[in-house]
């Protein structure tokens, strides 16, 4: 019987097998009426200001607006619009302006809120032209803001392209083709700059579908395979600031027959939101009626809309009940349906988890966040990440089934554990704040102090192996040279989490991050000097990187070690160094990676051990009688040396006719 068949037979037998294989089933009660905040969705309020050195903040000092938004509309998301009128002819922004942005984001962080960010250079229109800033000035400003945006990406939901014209809505403009509805050279260059300066894990919303299709060069909407890949197509979203105003939404659409189906597909993977600017009560009653509003938002997967503008529309919605319905269903709204969980599991063993849930909201999640099964027993808490990606839990009542075998930590204490489903933010800076965790719309599941959703089930962790497990074998050893990453990791510490799906997160700046590790089984096929390259990520300034690499033999004794380069850069860093393993015998080892210093906050995506020298067909000894004149020479980093007369002392490889000779110079 093959492995898949044995799994199926085991699952079919689970209800009649002994206690160790039995599972408990739970049904959940939906909450279809409560209105509560959830991250990155819902009604928004807008804070806007023309900033200057004497008044550099748009949020700080106006906290009463945040309090009112949270109290009145259960809001957790705001639009922050910075007007840079005072600097449209100044290439370099003062540091007070940049620091003011950081201060505003700190206020949002303290309130447990996030924002939509837009910049513009004017809100005045004269003779159907708005005097904004030229592209060269804008590019200089955006590059100044780049590190500040990166440092505060945790509390930024999405960016709006802005910049061009009055209110940053890409219509009236003096520098980018006035009233242009299509992409031209200057608009294309602005999008290029935004894609480079906005954090890579955040989307940028464009004002009309034509701007995206013109920039991308085709009208094919995003597919599931293209989503979340970091390409411009996967990062460019949409906003509509004339929602339901006339058939074309005041020029948002040039062809609704093709563009609305396009958006209906696109917005499964990139966000859409905006405002309605209908100010006539009769027009609002007709064009923004309950039925039309709900149909349009659910079809196009709306995540947010302004609560205050236009008040003609929003007040009508408040009076006829539409507002409350939208407040529940804008963005995502997850509900647990049922769950089946193993009664018993063992430390380091497998535990079956089957959860059925549905998303009754209009939209999915867009920014990555992990989903964990959490086991709690008094003060003992253990988290195991699910493979399921919450961004794929589709909206409008689609049911998603999570059916996984999770592996319990090997060091988990025995006892009875309550089970929870936990969706914290992906950024470690706010991951422990329950206001940034996702709440499910069910009765008796939410814990506001922890941000976890109770599964109303428990598991008994015993000291013996769980007879119901069907463990997946450890990944096979990785041949060196090769790349080590999430896909082929052998094991990692129980409290290490994944960041943005494929980064190892060594945690906040404290001593605990020295106890986190990842290790791989590796095959050293050929003893040689390797180049060590890593892709790492720094979430904030001063967080630092330095990793210790250790090769362990079968007895787990360290036989070789290396520390990577120490850096203090922010963002994604690629660097390469050298590690000489030429004196080790070939064979299978364990490669252990640890953080080196406690005040670092590194995130590791991949580690590659490579060698650029030619692969030998035969390794020969130094005294092999042959003529090595004319051989190619490579140093310990695998780089070819062309001037053999100036070689420093060290180990070199001579390569000729597919043969290699190692020499000490």
Phi, psi and omega in degrees: 000132180283172187297318181296318179297319180295325177297314181299315179299321181295317181292324178295330185269359192298330185281348183242003181275169180302174188308319183300340181255353184288160180224148179261136178251141183228139172251148184241150181262124181287146173250104184258007185237329186293144174247122182214156180285147171217149185296145167064039179194168170102190175292143180241156166245159184243134170244124180228151180195142168278114190264157180206176179296327179280341178218075188273358186252145174253334183251310181303132184091353179235034183299337180298330177293322178294317180298316180296319180296318179292319183285316187279319186240010183054036185278146176230006187224134177229157172261124179250118184242113180262125174262125181254038181307322186287353186231021183290345177240017181242119187289331185242123178282142175296151181298331179298326179292314180294317179294329177298324176297315178301319180295321178297317180293326177296323176297314178301318180299321180290337179265357182072030182244166173232173184221161165258131186251131172221142173241146175213165183248358177191155170235016181253136177238129178226124182055042178059030174222139176244128182276105180252196184262145176293159186302319183297321177293315180301314181299321177297316180295316182296322178292330173293321182285342190309307182293329179290322176294318180298317182292340183242018182299337181299329182250017175250121179281309184201155174257148169252139188305316174052214173071307190276125169074185180299132179062008182068032184257009168071024180246277178288124183200149178260353188236351190230025181086088188302132178060022179289135178257000182233168179286131169240184187299314183293322178292321177297317180294326176295317178298319176305314182294319179297317179298331180277330186261331177287139179310139189296340180263017178236142180275162177236123182269134176255155191285331178221156176300328181298327180294321180287312182296326177293321180289315181291324179097008174203167183252019178279124181289163177303145173248168179300324181290331181272341186293148173063022182265354179084001177285161175306320180297324181279348184251344183270117179252206190216146166221148186231106182263022174219046185304123175070007180277098181072172184297327182258009181051053179053045175089002176300320180249139171258341180206092185295333183296330179255327187280329177289317172299325176300312180293324181300328177277314181304316190281007165284346186228341175228148190279154172227146177188184179161222181207164172249132181247028174289123182247352178267126186297321180293318177296319179298317182298328181273309189274337181244035177297164180307309186295317180293320182296310182295318181298318182289318182292320180289323180293318185261005171061055180289139180253326182210157173205151182295139179271343186250339182230131354276136181296336175304318180280309186293325176292323175298318178297321179297322184284331184256008176089352180296321184303312181296321179296317177295323181296333176279323195250351173301136183071216183265154170209102185271142175228132172285136177257306181203163178211145176230125188226143178299140176286331190218142178209170183237153175305129181076359182265179181269149176224129181279138178224124174229118182234131171252130179218164173221153178255105182269001176283178182276343190219165172270180163287150179244320178273138183299140167211146181282161172237128184240146159267123182251133177250122182237132176219096185063236179273355179275121181227130179229138181241135177233122184283136173281154175285334184297135180261116182302338178295340182266004178277097194289154188271188177059041172087008179290133178270133177246135177248123174258117182228097188225157169254107180268152179258122179287150176301143182291340183258013180293136180286152177288156179143184180262128184241134171279145184255141179223154171252126191228123178238079179282172174292153181286337182276128183297335181297334181231006185298329182273357179275116183297339179292341179261004176269157183273128177263135177270147182271074178222156174284137170062039175236332191277134173243105187290338181279335180249340184077019182253154177252117181292135176269002178052042180212162180222163177225142177265116177267118182251167181278351182257162181295143179281117182292348181271001183280153174227071192295144173281132181298155178302147177303145178294156181298143180273129177287135175257132008290148181184172181249132182251127183204195182301321187295331185238018179295144180270317177197162178206163185297152188295334183257013176274132181247167176265141180247125181052040174075334186222015176251138166283130180251115180275003168096181184291175184281083176206173185296337183298332183288353173280345181267359180264142186208163172222145180216151181231147166277131183228145174258115174274095186283330182213125178290122182196178174271128185250150169267131180254118177233144183224148170248115184232167184223136176247123183283339184203163181298137177081010182277330169074157177218138164190121182248143175260127176253131178227133172264125181249140177275188184299332177270008180063029170272142180285122180250347176199146180215159180201139173255130179289172179295141176272130178227160178234016182289159176256144178095202182277131183235130173245128176215159184228139177220186184239146178219115185271110177247021188290343182265359180272146173288150176294156181151189182261132181229174169249128176259117182253132179240128177228155168289150187261319186230143195290336182273009174273162176222058189277156174228126186250125179264310181206155180227123183242128172252111184232168177212124184275351182289159183296144178282122185282147170273342178206132176263124184243158182281157182302331184268011178298125185287102179205161178269112182261011177296139180083004180291150174280141184246133178235141178272188187289349176262007180079014180269136181287135179258124184262340181246090184291347182280351183240027184287130171285167179294142180161188179263134181227158176245130173258129184237124179206130176055039178076005179248152183234138174234126179267129182228150172258123182256000000 
